Amino acid sequence: MTEEALRKLLEEVRAGALDVGAAVERLRDLPYEDLGYVRIDHHRALRTGVPEVVYCEGKSPQQVAEILSRLAARNTVVLGTRADAEMAAAVQAQIGTARYHDVARMIVVDPDSGAKATVGRPVVVCAAGTSDLPVAEEAAVTAAALGSPVERLWDVGVAGLHRLLPHRAQLTGAGAIVAVAGMEGALPSVVAGLSGGPVIAVPTSVGYGAHFGGISALLTMINSCAPGVCVVNIDNGFGAGYVAHRIAREGRTEATET
């Protein structure tokens, strides 16, 4: 239930196009719907502007399909993260508009895809190396599904800095930047130093033994000397894409109001 949907419902009741009993039925599952194994937060979009996002890993394909179907019945955009192909097939059997992004491991239900991300400063997602693409794509798909224009810069890590430098204008024009890197995790500091804009750093669990599954990249990013860098958890592309969208959206709102 979004604010727009709630306003429309109340307007229908006021105009006499919908009786009170029917309106109550539509609101019956607020603030959440209890299915026994899960309590679906249908109130999330009304509070935050974005519906509840489903972390699919550890759930059965049938559970994922049921949860996403219930959410899709009440929201125009629904996301499932860390999903596999079997989960996606179960969802697509119930929701015709569901799409599976295999690299990002995400299920997106969005009938208006491509119609909304056309204005405003983009979210630029940078991946240090090809091995970082699953996390980088998770960030990119998330931001795009939520309504931000997204631009991708792949394989621009610090081992070959000349690959990043031609894109300085693109970085400077971004509403927010997501920088994804494993190994030593230096890319976000470089990007922040070149662009001056807000950078969301994402450490990945890509690297050799002393990398400690992403902890070395995490510590590098937390200790960045470049201002404007914030850090999300290891491999958390979804969290980075969500934050980048919110930052870019707030910038677009301010520009519109001005």
N, C-alpha and C positions, 0 to 999 in steps of 0.2 A: 504494500500500500504506500504509494507516494503521496506527497502533498498535493500534487496536481489531481491525482485520482480521488483523493478525499474531498477536495473542493468541488470537483465535478459531481460526486455523490451527493453532497449537501445541497448543491444547486438544484439537482434533480428532485430532491425531496421538497425544497422550497417552492419549486415550480409546479409541484403536483405530478410530475412525470414518474415518480417512484414513491411507493407508499413506505411508511415507517417500518413495517415488518420486513419488507424486502431489503431495506437498508441495513437493518439489524443483522439479517442473515449474511450480508456481505462483510460486515464488521465482526462477525462472531469469532473469527480466528485471530483477532487482534487481542493482545500484542504477540501471541505466539500460538502455533498449532502443535499439539502434543500427539506424536505418532507412536509413543511408547519408547522407541529406541532413539528418538531425536525430538527436540523441540525447535521447530522452525520459527525463526524470528521475523515475522511478517511486518513488524513495526520498525525494522532497521532503516528502510529507505525513508520513512517519515522523519526519523531522528537525524540521520546522517546524509541523506540524499542518495545513498547507494544501497541496494538490497544486500542481504546477507550473502556472502560468498562461501561456497562449499569447498572445504578441503577434502578431496576424494580418497586420498591414500588411507588404507585401512578399512574402508567401507566396501561392501559388496556391490557389484554392478546394479543389482536390483534396488539396493538402498539409495545409491547415487541417482538412479533414474527416478525413483519416487520423490526424493527431496527436490531435485531440479524441476520436476513436473509441477509440484506444488508451488514452488517459487515462481515458475514461468506463468502460472495461471493468474498471478497478481502483479507481475512486474514485466517491463519491456526488455530489460537486460538482466541476464542471469549468468553467473560465472561459476565454473567448477575447476579447481586447480589440482595439480598432481594426479591427473586422471590417465588411465591407460586406454588402449584401443577397445578392450572388452567393455569397459564402463561406457565409453562413447557410443558404442553400438547399441547398448541397452537404452541409453538416453535418446538416441536418434530414432529408435523404434517407437518411442512415445511422443517425441517432439520433432516435427518435421523441419523446424528452423534451426535446430542445433547443429553446430559445426565443431569439428575436432581439429585442433592445432597440434599436430603430433610432436613437433620440436619443442613447443612450449608446454606440452602435456596438459592442455587446457581445453575444456568444453565451454563454448560460448553460445548462448541463446540470445539472439539479437536480430529481430526481423528488419530493423532499420539500419543494418550495417552499411557503412559507406555513405550514408546520407547526412550524418551529423558532424563528422570530423573534418570540416571544411574551412573553418575560420579560426583566427587566433594564433598566438605563437605556439609552435609545436613543442612536444616532448621529444628530445633527441636521446636515443638509447645507443650507447657506445659499448661494444664488446672488445675486450683486449685480444682475445683469440677465438678461433673456431670452437675450441672445447668449452668456451663459456656461453655458447649460443643457446642452450636450453634455458638457462637462467635469464639471459638477455631477452630472448623471445617471450618468456613469461611476463617480463616487465612491459615489453612493447605491446603485446596482445591485450594486457590488462588496461593500459592507458588508452589504447584505441577503442576498446569495448566500452569504456566509460565516457568516451566522447572527445578525447584529445586527438588532434593531428599528431602523427608519429613519424619520425624520421630515424632510420637505422644507419649506424656506422659500424661495420663489422671488421674485425681483425686490425685494430688500430692501437695495439698495445705498445708499451714503451720500448720494447726490444727493437722496434723500427719506427721511431718517432716521426720520421718523414711521411709516414702513411696518414698521420693525424693532422699535421700542420696545414695541408690544403683545405681543411674543413673548418678553419677558425671562424669564418663568417657565419657558418651554419651553427656553430656552438654559441656564438655571441647572440644570435637571433632567437635562441631557444627560450621558451617559457620556463623550462626546467630540463635538467640533464640527468640521465641515469648512466653511471659508469660502472661497468661490470668487469671484474678482473679476479683471477686467481694468482697462483705463484706468489710473488712479493706484494701484489696489490697496489702498485704505484699509480695506475692510470687515473683514478679520481683526483689526486693532487695535481697532476699535470693538466687535466681538463679544467679544474677550478682555476688554476693559474692563468690559463689561456682565455677563459671566457668571462670570469667575474660573476657568473650567474649561479643560482642554487644548484648544487650537485648532490644527488643521492648516490652514495657509494654502496656497491653490492659485492662483498667478498664471495668467491666461489670455492668449492671444495675441489679445485683443480690444481694439481701440483705433485711434487715428489714427497718422500717421507717426512722431511723436516718441515713441510708445509702444514702438518698436523691437521689435515682435513679442512683447511680454510682458516684456521686460527691465525696463522702468520699474516695472511692478507687482511683479516679482520683487525688485527693489532696495528698494522701499517695504516689502515684507513682511519682508525680511531685517533691515531697520533699524527694525522695530516697537519702540516704547517700551513696549508692553503686555507684561507677563510672561505666560508660558504659551503663546507662539506658536512653532510650528515650521513650516518651509516646505519644500514639495516642488518638484519641477521644473515648468517652464511646461507647462500643459495636462495635468499628470499626475493626473487624477482617480482612476485606479486606485490609484496609490500612496497617495493621501490616504485613500481608502476602506478600504484594507487596514490602514493604520496606525491609523485611527480605530476600526476593529473590534477590533484587538489591544488598544488602550488600554481600550475599553469592556469587552471580555471580561475583562481582568485585574481591572478594578474589580468586575465581577460575581463573579469567583472569590473575591476577598477578602471581599466581602460575605457570600457563601455560607459561607466558612470561619469567619467571625466568628460 
